[in-house]
Amino acid sequence: MSFFASRNSTPVVLISLVLLGASSYYFINKSQNEKQLKAEKLELQAQQSKERKRKLAEERAQRLAEKEAKLAAAEAKKEAELTAQAEIKAEKLRKEKELAAELEAIKQETERRNTLRTVALANYVGTKYASLKVAGKTYNDVTVTKATAVGVTIAYEHGARRFKYADLPLEIQELCHYDAEISKNALISEQKAKLRHNQVTKLAPSPTRSRPVTANKPSKESSSITKPAPKPRGSITARVTSQRSGNDEIHYRDSKKYNYHYKTVQVSARSSVPAKLYNNGSFIGSVSPGTTAKFTTRSDYKGKYRLELKSNSGRLLDSEAHNRKSGLH
């Protein structure tokens, strides 16, 4: 039985072994495939990560290059602007120097011509002509008495006359270095000077005639001079507004008690000259001329006061005391 049993179980075992081997191969193959797929997946991820890093690096490098290019372009533009500004400034400075040189040359030429003209005009004065024809008229026995940029003044047998250079012969114009523009400006200046002189003459006071002073009737001028100055005047008005009495220890030499009687006095002072108000010799305040000044003062402990209004020179104008009013001085 065991023999048949073992012979019958052999195929089952073989099948089981085959199945076991097949399943083992399948699982082993599956595991290897999974490992391979996982490895391929990791490798793909690594390649993708590397590609992303490469692209990021390229983009970063491109942005950096673009930024550097923009900075370089900005620097180049700024430098070009500075260069252009420097060239403009240099050109402006050059033109200013050229203009200054031209103006200086014109100034020097003008001064040279003015000097030549001045010398020529000074030398021309005193020139004599037996006859001189100007504007179709002949003048005999001619002597040049004055020559300016405006014209020439001559003396001839029948008097004197002034001519403008435009009316004189060409040789005289050349001799005197005649310039139409300068002559026109000189004539305008001369006319303005005459106008100012006439205005000043009109505004100037006319001389007055002194009146003879007779012995019987003095003139107004002499009476105004000999009239004495007005006498300074002043007045004081005092009014006692309050009083206070009592007994207290007032420290004098003997340190005894004394009865006191203080008075508060309101004063109005008026003066025709600058003055000062005093009470018992002490300064109270100043009084302006023509105004009424008001002050408040106090008597001594016995109720006595003496008000004095004096001018700044020390003259007594008015005074008033606790027991009398002196009146005006």
Secondary structure, 3 states (H helix, E strand, C coil): CHHHHHHHHHHHHHHHHHHHHHHHHHHHHHHHHHHHHHHHHHHHHHHHHHHHHHHHHHHHHHHHHHHHHHHHHHHHHHHHHHHHHHHHHHHHHHHHHHHHHHHHHHHHHHHHHHHHHHHHHHHHCCCEEEEEEECCEEEEEEEEEEECCCEEEEEECCEEEEEEHHHCCHHHHHHCCCCHHHHHHHHHHHHHHHHHHHHHHHHCCCCCCCCCCCCCCCCHHHHHHHCCCCCCCEEEEEEEEEEEEEEEECCCCCCCEEEEEEEEEEEEEEECCCEEEEECCEEEEEECCCCEEEEEEECCCCCCCEEEEEECCCCEEEEEECCCEEEEC
